Amino acid sequence: MTDLADFAARLTALTDGRASTPRVKEGVMTLALDVGGLSPEKRDGLAAAIREGGLTVVGVSDVRIAMTAERRPLRIIAVASGKGGVGKSTLSANLAVALHRLGHRVGLVDADIYGPSQARLMGSEDQKPQAREKKLIPVTGTLGIPMLSMAHLVEPGKALAWRGPMVGNALSQLIDADWGETELLVVDMPPGTGDIQLTMVQKHKPAGAVIVSTPQDLALIDATRAVSLFNQAGVPLIGLVENMAGYACPHCGEVSDPFGVGGAEAVAGEMTMPFLGRVPLAIDIRRRSDAGDPPAAGEGEHADIFRAIAQKVADWFA
């Protein structure tokens, strides 16, 4: 038999914080359990485990569980860079997929209003979102991940000649959509520190930011500007990813470093921010991403790289 305090401590770990503090009166233990987003099997199994554990508490003869569907707050992960061409969109797509495979309820927003690419990367180019009560309903990308992009709303190849206020309104429509049970929202930011970035940090306040850079000095100079923007806005920095870090020749296997090596890790150390990992310059990543089949959705060396980065991001939220 155990006492109530010991059971309450075990309950937090067992339910991942979904259960309220248990109370006992006249032999009956009562508690509330948030079952939002759980499958019926997971919900019933969790309730059974709670009842079994509750009955081991001294003086408890019955366990009553009130199940609720409280929605947890949406936490935004801004994936940003100071300049274009560093592979930020590919990293965003693979990060979302890897987080999903780790068991997190993830959504994806393509905030690059002028140059959206996530619909291609996530294999959802032919889908159009519906609306309910003036909110967009996300379409389904790779592995069933909910997502939204301007590519789902405008004709393919059409240029958007919009000024700042219109771009900000478009971003808000994507962010404020009906995300259902999504808990982590990966937002692929456009390069730079302009209107969209200001709207994001001022209105939507990301829970944290991931900075992407290649190892070369020019990209790192711009990456530090992105870091500065998030620091000024009070947005915590989850860490820095070094992309296009090394190219392995498919014929001889020799690794070369066309963009340099280690630069992003060195900058992360100088700025006292976590270094999340390196992603190589690999033809397989490019081919699979262009085909709407991000490497993180499969197995192998590249999937493992993205999974390791996603795990560090998930640990940061824990």
N, C-alpha and C positions, 0 to 999 in steps of 0.2 A: 504493500500500500504506500501511497505517496501523499504529501500534504499539498494544499491548494497552491502555495507559492511555487513549488517545484513544477506542478502541472502547468501553471500559467506561463512559466518560462519556456517549457517545452512546446507549449501551444503556439507561441510566436514563430518558432522555427518550423514547426509542422505545417503551419498555414501561410507562411511567408507574410505574416503581419495582417492577414485577412480577418482574424478573429478578434472580438472584443475581450476585455478582461472578464474571466468567468466569475460568476457569483453563485453562492450556495445558500439556500434557505430551506430549512426543514427537509434536508436530504436531497433537494432538487438543485442540480446545477443548471444555470441558464447562461447563454452567451449568444452573440450575433455573429454571423459568418457572411462575409462578402463573397458571393459566388459569381459576380459579374465576369463574363468572358470565359467561364469554365464550361467544359463539356458536361453533359449529364453524368457520364461515367466518373469523371474527375470530381465533380461535386459530391456524388453519392459516396465515393470512396473516401473523400476527405471527411465527410460527416460521420461515416462509420468509424474512422480512425479516432476522431475526437470523442465519440461516445465510448469507444473501448478504453481510451486513456482516462476519460473522466470518471468512469466507474471504478478506477483504481484509487481514486482520491478518498481519503478517510472520511466516512460519514455520508458519502454520496450514493444514493440508490437509484437515481434517475438523471438523465442528461437531456436537456431540451435546447434545441438549436433553432434560432430564428435566422432564416436565410434571406439575405438582401442582395440587391444587384447594384450596389453603389459604384459609380464610375470613378475610377482614379483619374487625377488630373493629367492632362496631356503634357508631356515634357518634350521640348523641342531641342534637337541636336542640329546646330547650324554647321554645315560643312563648307568651309570658305578658303579662299586663296587671295593673294594680292593681285594676281595676274591670270590671264587665260592660258590655256595650253599645257596645264600641269597635270591633267588627268583627274580633276576634282569630281566630275560627273561620274566617271567610271568608279572611283572610290566610293562615292555616295551610294550608287546602286549596289555595289558588292557589300558595303557595310550594312545596308538595310537587309539584304538577303542573309548575310551571316548572322545578324542579330535575330532575325526570324528563326533561323535554324537552331539558334541557342535557346529558343523557347520564349522569346519576347514578342509582345504584340506590337508590331512595327508598321508605320505608314511612311510614305515617301512623297515629298513635294518637290517639284522642279521649279525653283524660284528664278531661274534664268528666263525671264519673260521674252526677251528678244531672241535668244538662241536656245530654245528648249531641246533637250536630247534624251531625257529619261524615258519617254515613250518608246523610243528605239531600243534603248538599253534594257528595258524591262518587258519587251515584247508585247506592248499594248497599243500600238499605233492605230489599230483599226477600231478602237473603242471610243465611245462618247459618253461623258458623264450625264446622269439625270439630275434633277433637282427636287428637293422636298422641303417645303416651308422656307423657301428662299435660300436654302443651303445646297451646295453641290454634294452629290453622292460620289465618292471616289470610284474609279474603275479598278479592275484587277490586273496586277502585273505578275511578274514571275513568282512562282510558289504561292499565288493567291494573295500577295501583298497589296493592300489598298494604296492607290497613288493618284496624284493629279499633276497635270502639266498643261501649259498653254497649247502644247501640241495636240491635246485632246479637244481643244475648243476652237481652233482656227484651221483653215485649210492648209494642207501640207505645202510648205515652201512660201507661204504668204508672209511678207515683211510687216512687222508691227511698228508703225511710226507714231508711237505714243510718247507724250511728255510725262514728267515725273508723277504728278497726281494720279494719272490713269494707271501707271505701272504699280503704284502703291495700292490702289484699289483692287487691281487684279491679284496682287500678292495676297491681300487680305481675304479675297474670295477663296483662294486655294487653301490658306491656312485655317480659315474659319468654317471649313466644310464639315459635313457630318461624318466624323471619323469613327463613330461607333465605339468599340471596345479598345481601340488603339491607345497605347500608353506612351510609346516612343515615336516621335515624328522626325525622321531624317529630312532635313531641308537642304537641297543642293543649291547653294547660293551662286549668283553670277560673280565673275571676277571684279575686283575693285572695292571701293569704299563709297559708293554713290547712294542714290535715292532708295534703291531696294534694301541695301544694307541698313540705312538709317531707319526705314520703316520697320524692318525686322527687329532691330535692337530696341527701338523706342516703343513700338506698339505690341509686339508679340513676345518680346523678352525671352530668348532662348535659355534653356536650363544650362547649356554648355556649348562650346564651339570646338570643332576639330579643324585644324589648319593643315592644308595640303601644299607641299612644295616639292619641286625637283631639287637635286643637290646643288645646282649651279648658283653662283653668287647673285645673278640678276633676279632669279626667281625668289631667292631668300630675302633680298632687299624688299621686294614687294610683299612677301609673306609677313615681314615684321610690321608693315603698315596695317595689315589685317589684324594682327595681334593687338596693335595699338588701339584700333577702333573698338575691339571687344573689351579691352581693358578700360578704356574711357567710359564705355557704356555699362560697366559693371557686370559683364557677362563672363562667367568662369571659363577658363580654357581647359578642355579635356586633354588635349595634347596635340602633337605634331606628327604627321605622316610624311615620310620621304618617298616620293613616287618616282618611277622611272630610274630606279637605283640599280644600275648594272644590266648589261645585255649579254646573254649567253649565246654564243654562236651555235646555230642548229647543226652545223657540220662537224666542228671540232670540239665544241663544248667550252672553249675558252671564254672567260667573262671579261668584257671591257666596260669602261665607264664613260660613255660619251658625254654625260652631264656632270661628271665628277662623282665623288662618293663621300658620304659622311657629313656633308654640309648641313643638312637639316638636323641631324642629331646634335651636331656641335652648337647650332643656333638654339635648339631646345634647351641645351644645358646652360648656355649663356643667359637665356631668359627664364631659367628655373621653371620650365614647364615640362610635363611628361613627354617622352618620345614613345610613340605608339608602335612604330615599326617601319620596315622598308617593303616596298612593292617593286619588283623588277620591271624593266622594259622588256615585255615578252609578247611575241606575236600571238600566242594562244589567248592571252587576256584581251587583246584587241579584237581578234576574230570572234571570240565567243560573245563579247560585249556587243559588238556590232550586230550579231545575229539574235540579240535578245535573250541570250542564255549566259548570264554572268557566271564566271568561274566559281564564285562562292556558292552557287547552287549545286555544284558537283563535288567530286572528291579529287584528291591529288595535292601536289605541292602548292599551287596557287590558291586553291580553296583553303588550305591550312593557313596560309599567310593572312588572308582576309578574316578567317575565323579567329586568329590570335589577336588581330587588331580589334575586332568586335568584342572579344572577351575583355580586353582592357577597358573599352568604352563602357561595357556593362558593369564591370567592377567599379568604375568611377561613380556610377549611379547607386551602387549598393550601399 
